[in-house]
């Protein structure tokens, strides 16, 4: 795995040239993951557990999608969320 760190969100956005930045968070205005067509050239962005995506990061995203949940659960572990979102991308773009 190639891990790159960026000092600022602007630096991160510049490094994503040509890719669609899609945030994954269950905030107001997010759309259900199952109903959003994830572009083939996507960068999926996840916030920290608890705080979620920062305002600055959500502003840099083309869209914010939320993983549908039932019951009283507000959120799921970020690792699980990443697996679900990446699998949704695979279903739409590869499988």
Biopython code that builds the backbone (N, CA, C, O; Angstrom):
import numpy as np
from Bio.PDB.StructureBuilder import StructureBuilder

atoms = [
    (1, "UNK", "N", (0.842, -1.159, 0.000)),
    (1, "UNK", "CA", (0.000, 0.000, 0.000)),
    (1, "UNK", "C", (0.899, 1.238, 0.000)),
    (1, "UNK", "O", (1.900, 1.302, 0.714)),
    (2, "UNK", "N", (0.517, 2.205, -0.812)),
    (2, "UNK", "CA", (1.256, 3.451, -0.901)),
    (2, "UNK", "C", (0.510, 4.504, -0.089)),
    (2, "UNK", "O", (-0.585, 4.916, -0.472)),
    (3, "UNK", "N", (1.083, 4.940, 1.015)),
    (3, "UNK", "CA", (0.442, 5.917, 1.895)),
    (3, "UNK", "C", (1.126, 7.265, 1.703)),
    (3, "UNK", "O", (2.350, 7.373, 1.783)),
    (4, "UNK", "N", (0.316, 8.291, 1.447)),
    (4, "UNK", "CA", (0.847, 9.638, 1.289)),
    (4, "UNK", "C", (0.139, 10.556, 2.275)),
    (4, "UNK", "O", (-1.081, 10.490, 2.428)),
    (5, "UNK", "N", (0.887, 11.391, 2.925)),
    (5, "UNK", "CA", (0.341, 12.355, 3.871)),
    (5, "UNK", "C", (0.370, 13.740, 3.245)),
    (5, "UNK", "O", (1.316, 14.101, 2.546)),
    (6, "UNK", "N", (-0.677, 14.509, 3.506)),
    (6, "UNK", "CA", (-0.777, 15.862, 2.979)),
    (6, "UNK", "C", (-0.914, 16.823, 4.155)),
    (6, "UNK", "O", (-1.665, 16.562, 5.095)),
    (7, "UNK", "N", (-0.192, 17.925, 4.094)),
    (7, "UNK", "CA", (-0.218, 18.890, 5.194)),
    (7, "UNK", "C", (-1.548, 19.619, 5.285)),
    (7, "UNK", "O", (-1.995, 19.964, 6.379)),
    (8, "UNK", "N", (-2.180, 19.855, 4.152)),
    (8, "UNK", "CA", (-3.447, 20.583, 4.153)),
    (8, "UNK", "C", (-4.460, 19.878, 3.253)),
    (8, "UNK", "O", (-4.108, 19.032, 2.431)),
    (9, "UNK", "N", (-5.701, 20.244, 3.429)),
    (9, "UNK", "CA", (-6.746, 19.696, 2.565)),
    (9, "UNK", "C", (-6.542, 20.196, 1.145)),
    (9, "UNK", "O", (-6.789, 19.453, 0.195)),
    (10, "UNK", "N", (-6.099, 21.433, 0.975)),
    (10, "UNK", "CA", (-5.798, 21.951, -0.365)),
    (10, "UNK", "C", (-4.743, 21.090, -1.063)),
    (10, "UNK", "O", (-4.881, 20.768, -2.243)),
    (11, "UNK", "N", (-3.693, 20.720, -0.332)),
    (11, "UNK", "CA", (-2.662, 19.850, -0.902)),
    (11, "UNK", "C", (-3.255, 18.509, -1.318)),
    (11, "UNK", "O", (-2.926, 17.973, -2.376)),
    (12, "UNK", "N", (-4.125, 17.981, -0.478)),
    (12, "UNK", "CA", (-4.784, 16.712, -0.798)),
    (12, "UNK", "C", (-5.613, 16.844, -2.064)),
    (12, "UNK", "O", (-5.514, 16.005, -2.960)),
    (13, "UNK", "N", (-6.435, 17.895, -2.149)),
    (13, "UNK", "CA", (-7.305, 18.106, -3.308)),
    (13, "UNK", "C", (-6.462, 18.228, -4.576)),
    (13, "UNK", "O", (-6.803, 17.640, -5.603)),
    (14, "UNK", "N", (-5.382, 18.974, -4.517)),
    (14, "UNK", "CA", (-4.506, 19.130, -5.689)),
    (14, "UNK", "C", (-3.922, 17.786, -6.123)),
    (14, "UNK", "O", (-3.737, 17.547, -7.316)),
    (15, "UNK", "N", (-3.635, 16.921, -5.173)),
    (15, "UNK", "CA", (-3.050, 15.620, -5.504)),
    (15, "UNK", "C", (-4.056, 14.665, -6.146)),
    (15, "UNK", "O", (-3.672, 13.637, -6.704)),
    (16, "UNK", "N", (-5.339, 15.006, -6.064)),
    (16, "UNK", "CA", (-6.408, 14.141, -6.602)),
    (16, "UNK", "C", (-6.786, 14.513, -8.026)),
    (16, "UNK", "O", (-7.836, 14.084, -8.505)),
    (17, "UNK", "N", (-5.976, 15.287, -8.710)),
    (17, "UNK", "CA", (-6.291, 15.780, -10.048)),
    (17, "UNK", "C", (-6.957, 14.731, -10.927)),
    (17, "UNK", "O", (-6.415, 13.644, -11.130)),
    (18, "UNK", "N", (-8.135, 15.062, -11.447)),
    (18, "UNK", "CA", (-8.856, 14.158, -12.331)),
    (18, "UNK", "C", (-9.752, 13.159, -11.629)),
    (18, "UNK", "O", (-10.517, 12.454, -12.287)),
    (19, "UNK", "N", (-9.678, 13.080, -10.320)),
    (19, "UNK", "CA", (-10.512, 12.149, -9.556)),
    (19, "UNK", "C", (-11.630, 12.908, -8.839)),
    (19, "UNK", "O", (-11.470, 14.069, -8.464)),
    (20, "UNK", "N", (-12.750, 12.235, -8.661)),
    (20, "UNK", "CA", (-13.886, 12.787, -7.934)),
    (20, "UNK", "C", (-13.700, 12.483, -6.448)),
    (20, "UNK", "O", (-13.496, 11.328, -6.073)),
    (21, "UNK", "N", (-13.768, 13.499, -5.612)),
    (21, "UNK", "CA", (-13.617, 13.308, -4.163)),
    (21, "UNK", "C", (-15.011, 13.123, -3.580)),
    (21, "UNK", "O", (-15.849, 14.023, -3.637)),
    (22, "UNK", "N", (-15.241, 11.944, -3.019)),
    (22, "UNK", "CA", (-16.534, 11.579, -2.449)),
    (22, "UNK", "C", (-16.352, 11.324, -0.956)),
    (22, "UNK", "O", (-15.585, 10.447, -0.561)),
    (23, "UNK", "N", (-17.052, 12.085, -0.137)),
    (23, "UNK", "CA", (-17.000, 11.892, 1.301)),
    (23, "UNK", "C", (-18.000, 10.835, 1.744)),
    (23, "UNK", "O", (-19.065, 10.686, 1.145)),
    (24, "UNK", "N", (-17.659, 10.113, 2.779)),
    (24, "UNK", "CA", (-18.558, 9.117, 3.361)),
    (24, "UNK", "C", (-18.809, 9.532, 4.805)),
    (24, "UNK", "O", (-17.927, 9.424, 5.657)),
    (25, "UNK", "N", (-20.024, 10.006, 5.070)),
    (25, "UNK", "CA", (-20.389, 10.470, 6.407)),
    (25, "UNK", "C", (-21.909, 10.598, 6.461)),
    (25, "UNK", "O", (-22.545, 10.865, 5.441)),
    (26, "UNK", "N", (-22.481, 10.413, 7.613)),
    (26, "UNK", "CA", (-23.945, 10.484, 7.734)),
    (26, "UNK", "C", (-24.376, 11.842, 8.287)),
    (26, "UNK", "O", (-25.007, 11.930, 9.340)),
    (27, "UNK", "N", (-24.022, 12.883, 7.561)),
    (27, "UNK", "CA", (-24.353, 14.244, 7.974)),
    (27, "UNK", "C", (-25.572, 14.748, 7.195)),
    (27, "UNK", "O", (-25.981, 14.148, 6.201)),
    (28, "UNK", "N", (-26.135, 15.844, 7.659)),
    (28, "UNK", "CA", (-27.242, 16.457, 6.938)),
    (28, "UNK", "C", (-26.819, 16.766, 5.507)),
    (28, "UNK", "O", (-25.737, 17.302, 5.266)),
    (29, "UNK", "N", (-27.682, 16.421, 4.571)),
    (29, "UNK", "CA", (-27.397, 16.667, 3.161)),
    (29, "UNK", "C", (-26.726, 15.518, 2.449)),
    (29, "UNK", "O", (-26.581, 15.552, 1.227)),
    (30, "UNK", "N", (-26.306, 14.484, 3.192)),
    (30, "UNK", "CA", (-25.694, 13.326, 2.531)),
    (30, "UNK", "C", (-26.781, 12.531, 1.806)),
    (30, "UNK", "O", (-27.957, 12.584, 2.166)),
    (31, "UNK", "N", (-26.363, 11.800, 0.785)),
    (31, "UNK", "CA", (-27.297, 10.976, 0.022)),
    (31, "UNK", "C", (-26.997, 9.509, 0.309)),
    (31, "UNK", "O", (-25.848, 9.159, 0.578)),
    (32, "UNK", "N", (-28.015, 8.642, 0.257)),
    (32, "UNK", "CA", (-27.777, 7.224, 0.523)),
    (32, "UNK", "C", (-26.758, 6.630, -0.457)),
    (32, "UNK", "O", (-26.839, 6.856, -1.665)),
    (33, "UNK", "N", (-25.827, 5.891, 0.066)),
    (33, "UNK", "CA", (-24.778, 5.271, -0.745)),
    (33, "UNK", "C", (-25.372, 4.460, -1.890)),
    (33, "UNK", "O", (-24.870, 4.519, -3.013)),
    (34, "UNK", "N", (-26.428, 3.708, -1.624)),
    (34, "UNK", "CA", (-26.982, 2.830, -2.666)),
    (34, "UNK", "C", (-27.555, 3.597, -3.850)),
    (34, "UNK", "O", (-27.704, 3.031, -4.933)),
    (35, "UNK", "N", (-27.879, 4.881, -3.664)),
    (35, "UNK", "CA", (-28.510, 5.640, -4.742)),
    (35, "UNK", "C", (-27.540, 6.573, -5.473)),
    (35, "UNK", "O", (-27.933, 7.256, -6.419)),
    (36, "UNK", "N", (-26.293, 6.603, -5.046)),
    (36, "UNK", "CA", (-25.332, 7.519, -5.668)),
    (36, "UNK", "C", (-24.415, 6.753, -6.611)),
    (36, "UNK", "O", (-23.770, 5.793, -6.191)),
    (37, "UNK", "N", (-24.342, 7.156, -7.873)),
    (37, "UNK", "CA", (-23.428, 6.488, -8.812)),
    (37, "UNK", "C", (-21.982, 6.927, -8.560)),
    (37, "UNK", "O", (-21.588, 8.035, -8.925)),
    (38, "UNK", "N", (-21.212, 6.060, -7.942)),
    (38, "UNK", "CA", (-19.815, 6.377, -7.634)),
    (38, "UNK", "C", (-19.000, 6.360, -8.927)),
    (38, "UNK", "O", (-18.950, 5.336, -9.608)),
    (39, "UNK", "N", (-18.364, 7.476, -9.275)),
    (39, "UNK", "CA", (-17.567, 7.512, -10.501)),
    (39, "UNK", "C", (-16.409, 6.518, -10.447)),
    (39, "UNK", "O", (-15.897, 6.201, -9.373)),
    (40, "UNK", "N", (-16.007, 6.034, -11.619)),
    (40, "UNK", "CA", (-14.891, 5.089, -11.670)),
    (40, "UNK", "C", (-13.636, 5.713, -11.067)),
    (40, "UNK", "O", (-12.911, 5.053, -10.323)),
    (41, "UNK", "N", (-13.379, 6.962, -11.379)),
    (41, "UNK", "CA", (-12.204, 7.651, -10.832)),
    (41, "UNK", "C", (-12.616, 8.402, -9.575)),
    (41, "UNK", "O", (-12.782, 9.622, -9.586)),
    (42, "UNK", "N", (-12.778, 7.653, -8.500)),
    (42, "UNK", "CA", (-13.204, 8.218, -7.221)),
    (42, "UNK", "C", (-12.118, 8.096, -6.174)),
    (42, "UNK", "O", (-11.347, 7.137, -6.160)),
    (43, "UNK", "N", (-12.071, 9.083, -5.299)),
    (43, "UNK", "CA", (-11.306, 9.006, -4.069)),
    (43, "UNK", "C", (-12.348, 9.076, -2.963)),
    (43, "UNK", "O", (-13.055, 10.075, -2.833)),
    (44, "UNK", "N", (-12.443, 8.018, -2.166)),
    (44, "UNK", "CA", (-13.401, 7.978, -1.061)),
    (44, "UNK", "C", (-12.713, 8.491, 0.193)),
    (44, "UNK", "O", (-11.627, 8.034, 0.549)),
    (45, "UNK", "N", (-13.353, 9.443, 0.856)),
    (45, "UNK", "CA", (-12.762, 10.099, 2.026)),
    (45, "UNK", "C", (-13.609, 9.785, 3.255)),
    (45, "UNK", "O", (-14.834, 9.907, 3.224)),
    (46, "UNK", "N", (-12.949, 9.384, 4.328)),
    (46, "UNK", "CA", (-13.611, 9.025, 5.580)),
    (46, "UNK", "C", (-13.063, 9.891, 6.695)),
    (46, "UNK", "O", (-11.863, 10.159, 6.754)),
    (47, "UNK", "N", (-13.945, 10.328, 7.579)),
    (47, "UNK", "CA", (-13.516, 11.133, 8.715)),
    (47, "UNK", "C", (-13.098, 10.257, 9.878)),
    (47, "UNK", "O", (-13.174, 9.029, 9.825)),
    (48, "UNK", "N", (-12.659, 10.915, 10.917)),
    (48, "UNK", "CA", (-12.287, 10.180, 12.121)),
    (48, "UNK", "C", (-13.550, 9.674, 12.817)),
    (48, "UNK", "O", (-14.627, 10.257, 12.692)),
    (49, "UNK", "N", (-13.390, 8.593, 13.542)),
    (49, "UNK", "CA", (-14.538, 8.048, 14.275)),
    (49, "UNK", "C", (-14.962, 9.069, 15.325)),
    (49, "UNK", "O", (-14.131, 9.620, 16.047)),
    (50, "UNK", "N", (-16.226, 9.305, 15.395)),
    (50, "UNK", "CA", (-16.762, 10.274, 16.344)),
    (50, "UNK", "C", (-16.988, 11.628, 15.694)),
    (50, "UNK", "O", (-18.126, 12.082, 15.582)),
    (51, "UNK", "N", (-15.905, 12.280, 15.261)),
    (51, "UNK", "CA", (-16.024, 13.628, 14.695)),
    (51, "UNK", "C", (-16.466, 13.629, 13.233)),
    (51, "UNK", "O", (-17.094, 14.583, 12.773)),
    (52, "UNK", "N", (-16.143, 12.569, 12.508)),
    (52, "UNK", "CA", (-16.498, 12.526, 11.093)),
    (52, "UNK", "C", (-15.605, 13.437, 10.260)),
    (52, "UNK", "O", (-14.493, 13.776, 10.665)),
    (53, "UNK", "N", (-16.105, 13.826, 9.094)),
    (53, "UNK", "CA", (-15.359, 14.705, 8.199)),
    (53, "UNK", "C", (-15.407, 16.144, 8.717)),
    (53, "UNK", "O", (-16.417, 16.584, 9.267)),
    (54, "UNK", "N", (-14.313, 16.861, 8.535)),
    (54, "UNK", "CA", (-14.293, 18.274, 8.924)),
    (54, "UNK", "C", (-15.117, 19.089, 7.926)),
    (54, "UNK", "O", (-15.395, 18.634, 6.817)),
    (55, "UNK", "N", (-15.496, 20.274, 8.329)),
    (55, "UNK", "CA", (-16.227, 21.175, 7.426)),
    (55, "UNK", "C", (-15.413, 21.468, 6.177)),
    (55, "UNK", "O", (-15.938, 21.486, 5.064)),
    (56, "UNK", "N", (-14.123, 21.696, 6.381)),
    (56, "UNK", "CA", (-13.256, 21.991, 5.239)),
    (56, "UNK", "C", (-13.214, 20.821, 4.265)),
    (56, "UNK", "O", (-13.230, 21.019, 3.050)),
    (57, "UNK", "N", (-13.161, 19.597, 4.799)),
    (57, "UNK", "CA", (-13.121, 18.425, 3.918)),
    (57, "UNK", "C", (-14.448, 18.235, 3.205)),
    (57, "UNK", "O", (-14.466, 17.934, 2.011)),
    (58, "UNK", "N", (-15.560, 18.403, 3.911)),
    (58, "UNK", "CA", (-16.860, 18.247, 3.240)),
    (58, "UNK", "C", (-17.003, 19.291, 2.133)),
    (58, "UNK", "O", (-17.620, 19.018, 1.104)),
    (59, "UNK", "N", (-16.443, 20.475, 2.334)),
    (59, "UNK", "CA", (-16.487, 21.496, 1.290)),
    (59, "UNK", "C", (-15.683, 21.127, 0.059)),
    (59, "UNK", "O", (-15.969, 21.599, -1.041)),
    (60, "UNK", "N", (-14.678, 20.284, 0.241)),
    (60, "UNK", "CA", (-13.841, 19.861, -0.882)),
    (60, "UNK", "C", (-14.437, 18.668, -1.637)),
    (60, "UNK", "O", (-13.966, 18.314, -2.717)),
    (61, "UNK", "N", (-15.463, 18.059, -1.068)),
    (61, "UNK", "CA", (-16.060, 16.860, -1.671)),
    (61, "UNK", "C", (-17.107, 17.226, -2.714)),
    (61, "UNK", "O", (-17.863, 18.184, -2.552)),
    (62, "UNK", "N", (-17.133, 16.454, -3.774)),
    (62, "UNK", "CA", (-18.158, 16.596, -4.812)),
    (62, "UNK", "C", (-19.516, 16.171, -4.273)),
    (62, "UNK", "O", (-20.543, 16.752, -4.623)),
    (63, "UNK", "N", (-19.513, 15.170, -3.434)),
    (63, "UNK", "CA", (-20.744, 14.653, -2.828)),
    (63, "UNK", "C", (-20.393, 14.003, -1.501)),
    (63, "UNK", "O", (-19.250, 13.613, -1.263)),
    (64, "UNK", "N", (-21.400, 13.896, -0.641)),
    (64, "UNK", "CA", (-21.263, 13.159, 0.620)),
    (64, "UNK", "C", (-22.312, 12.057, 0.591)),
    (64, "UNK", "O", (-23.502, 12.322, 0.422)),
    (65, "UNK", "N", (-21.862, 10.831, 0.756)),
    (65, "UNK", "CA", (-22.784, 9.695, 0.783)),
    (65, "UNK", "C", (-22.818, 9.113, 2.190)),
    (65, "UNK", "O", (-21.845, 9.204, 2.940)),
    (66, "UNK", "N", (-23.945, 8.519, 2.532)),
    (66, "UNK", "CA", (-24.108, 7.910, 3.853)),
    (66, "UNK", "C", (-24.481, 6.446, 3.685)),
    (66, "UNK", "O", (-25.250, 6.088, 2.794)),
    (67, "UNK", "N", (-23.941, 5.622, 4.529)),
    (67, "UNK", "CA", (-24.291, 4.205, 4.546)),
    (67, "UNK", "C", (-25.589, 4.065, 5.325)),
    (67, "UNK", "O", (-25.681, 4.481, 6.480)),
    (68, "UNK", "N", (-26.575, 3.483, 4.692)),
    (68, "UNK", "CA", (-27.887, 3.339, 5.304)),
    (68, "UNK", "C", (-27.796, 2.441, 6.534)),
    (68, "UNK", "O", (-27.141, 1.399, 6.511)),
    (69, "UNK", "N", (-28.457, 2.857, 7.597)),
    (69, "UNK", "CA", (-28.458, 2.104, 8.842)),
    (69, "UNK", "C", (-29.872, 2.075, 9.406)),
    (69, "UNK", "O", (-30.678, 2.966, 9.138)),
    (70, "UNK", "N", (-30.159, 1.054, 10.180)),
    (70, "UNK", "CA", (-31.482, 0.895, 10.763)),
    (70, "UNK", "C", (-31.370, 0.863, 12.284)),
    (70, "UNK", "O", (-30.339, 0.475, 12.833)),
    (71, "UNK", "N", (-32.429, 1.270, 12.946)),
    (71, "UNK", "CA", (-32.432, 1.253, 14.405)),
    (71, "UNK", "C", (-31.833, 2.516, 14.974)),
    (71, "UNK", "O", (-31.830, 3.559, 14.319)),
    (72, "UNK", "N", (-31.328, 2.430, 16.189)),
    (72, "UNK", "CA", (-30.847, 3.614, 16.886)),
    (72, "UNK", "C", (-29.362, 3.892, 16.668)),
    (72, "UNK", "O", (-28.827, 4.852, 17.223)),
    (73, "UNK", "N", (-28.694, 3.067, 15.868)),
    (73, "UNK", "CA", (-27.262, 3.246, 15.649)),
    (73, "UNK", "C", (-26.996, 4.519, 14.852)),
    (73, "UNK", "O", (-27.595, 4.726, 13.797)),
    (74, "UNK", "N", (-26.111, 5.361, 15.344)),
    (74, "UNK", "CA", (-25.782, 6.618, 14.667)),
    (74, "UNK", "C", (-24.659, 6.427, 13.662)),
    (74, "UNK", "O", (-24.646, 7.073, 12.614)),
    (75, "UNK", "N", (-23.715, 5.542, 13.974)),
    (75, "UNK", "CA", (-22.571, 5.377, 13.084)),
    (75, "UNK", "C", (-21.977, 3.991, 13.246)),
    (75, "UNK", "O", (-22.327, 3.241, 14.157)),
    (76, "UNK", "N", (-21.065, 3.671, 12.333)),
    (76, "UNK", "CA", (-20.339, 2.400, 12.416)),
    (76, "UNK", "C", (-18.845, 2.692, 12.373)),
    (76, "UNK", "O", (-18.423, 3.784, 11.993)),
    (77, "UNK", "N", (-18.074, 1.727, 12.756)),
    (77, "UNK", "CA", (-16.624, 1.818, 12.763)),
    (77, "UNK", "C", (-16.120, 2.251, 11.387)),
    (77, "UNK", "O", (-16.636, 1.792, 10.368)),
    (78, "UNK", "N", (-15.121, 3.129, 11.351)),
    (78, "UNK", "CA", (-14.627, 3.666, 10.083)),
    (78, "UNK", "C", (-14.033, 2.569, 9.194)),
    (78, "UNK", "O", (-14.122, 2.662, 7.970)),
    (79, "UNK", "N", (-13.436, 1.547, 9.780)),
    (79, "UNK", "CA", (-12.903, 0.442, 8.977)),
    (79, "UNK", "C", (-14.014, -0.333, 8.284)),
    (79, "UNK", "O", (-13.885, -0.710, 7.119)),
    (80, "UNK", "N", (-15.099, -0.568, 9.000)),
    (80, "UNK", "CA", (-16.257, -1.256, 8.422)),
    (80, "UNK", "C", (-16.880, -0.375, 7.340)),
    (80, "UNK", "O", (-17.231, -0.859, 6.264)),
    (81, "UNK", "N", (-17.014, 0.920, 7.630)),
    (81, "UNK", "CA", (-17.583, 1.854, 6.655)),
    (81, "UNK", "C", (-16.754, 1.870, 5.374)),
    (81, "UNK", "O", (-17.311, 1.893, 4.277)),
    (82, "UNK", "N", (-15.445, 1.858, 5.504)),
    (82, "UNK", "CA", (-14.572, 1.857, 4.329)),
    (82, "UNK", "C", (-14.787, 0.590, 3.502)),
    (82, "UNK", "O", (-14.855, 0.656, 2.275)),
    (83, "UNK", "N", (-14.892, -0.550, 4.161)),
    (83, "UNK", "CA", (-15.131, -1.801, 3.442)),
    (83, "UNK", "C", (-16.455, -1.790, 2.690)),
    (83, "UNK", "O", (-16.531, -2.250, 1.550)),
    (84, "UNK", "N", (-17.488, -1.268, 3.322)),
    (84, "UNK", "CA", (-18.808, -1.202, 2.676)),
    (84, "UNK", "C", (-18.756, -0.270, 1.469)),
    (84, "UNK", "O", (-19.246, -0.619, 0.395)),
    (85, "UNK", "N", (-18.171, 0.904, 1.636)),
    (85, "UNK", "CA", (-18.121, 1.881, 0.546)),
    (85, "UNK", "C", (-17.263, 1.380, -0.617)),
    (85, "UNK", "O", (-17.624, 1.568, -1.779)),
    (86, "UNK", "N", (-16.143, 0.750, -0.312)),
    (86, "UNK", "CA", (-15.292, 0.234, -1.383)),
    (86, "UNK", "C", (-15.973, -0.912, -2.124)),
    (86, "UNK", "O", (-15.816, -1.041, -3.338)),
    (87, "UNK", "N", (-16.720, -1.737, -1.418)),
    (87, "UNK", "CA", (-17.462, -2.808, -2.075)),
    (87, "UNK", "C", (-18.553, -2.235, -2.976)),
    (87, "UNK", "O", (-18.782, -2.748, -4.071)),
    (88, "UNK", "N", (-19.234, -1.168, -2.523)),
    (88, "UNK", "CA", (-20.233, -0.502, -3.370)),
    (88, "UNK", "C", (-19.576, 0.024, -4.638)),
    (88, "UNK", "O", (-20.147, -0.085, -5.723)),
    (89, "UNK", "N", (-18.374, 0.596, -4.511)),
    (89, "UNK", "CA", (-17.650, 1.076, -5.684)),
    (89, "UNK", "C", (-17.352, -0.090, -6.633)),
    (89, "UNK", "O", (-17.540, 0.022, -7.845)),
    (90, "UNK", "N", (-16.888, -1.202, -6.071)),
    (90, "UNK", "CA", (-16.604, -2.384, -6.891)),
    (90, "UNK", "C", (-17.842, -2.874, -7.634)),
    (90, "UNK", "O", (-17.769, -3.192, -8.821)),
    (91, "UNK", "N", (-18.964, -2.935, -6.948)),
    (91, "UNK", "CA", (-20.208, -3.381, -7.578)),
    (91, "UNK", "C", (-20.579, -2.490, -8.763)),
    (91, "UNK", "O", (-21.056, -2.980, -9.787)),
    (92, "UNK", "N", (-20.365, -1.208, -8.624)),
    (92, "UNK", "CA", (-20.770, -0.273, -9.668)),
    (92, "UNK", "C", (-19.773, -0.171, -10.813)),
    (92, "UNK", "O", (-20.155, 0.141, -11.940)),
    (93, "UNK", "N", (-18.504, -0.432, -10.535)),
    (93, "UNK", "CA", (-17.469, -0.168, -11.539)),
    (93, "UNK", "C", (-16.692, -1.368, -12.039)),
    (93, "UNK", "O", (-16.023, -1.277, -13.068)),
    (94, "UNK", "N", (-16.760, -2.489, -11.342)),
    (94, "UNK", "CA", (-15.937, -3.621, -11.730)),
    (94, "UNK", "C", (-16.743, -4.903, -11.909)),
    (94, "UNK", "O", (-16.593, -5.591, -12.918)),
    (95, "UNK", "N", (-17.592, -5.230, -10.944)),
    (95, "UNK", "CA", (-18.288, -6.519, -10.962)),
    (95, "UNK", "C", (-19.462, -6.536, -11.926)),
    (95, "UNK", "O", (-20.144, -7.553, -12.051)),
]
sb = StructureBuilder()
sb.init_structure("model")
sb.init_model(0)
sb.init_chain("A")
sb.init_seg("    ")
for serial, (resi, resn, name, xyz) in enumerate(atoms, 1):
    if name == "N":
        sb.init_residue(resn, " ", resi, " ")
    sb.init_atom(name, np.array(xyz, "f"), 0.0, 1.0, " ", f" {name:<3s}", serial, name[0])
structure = sb.get_structure()
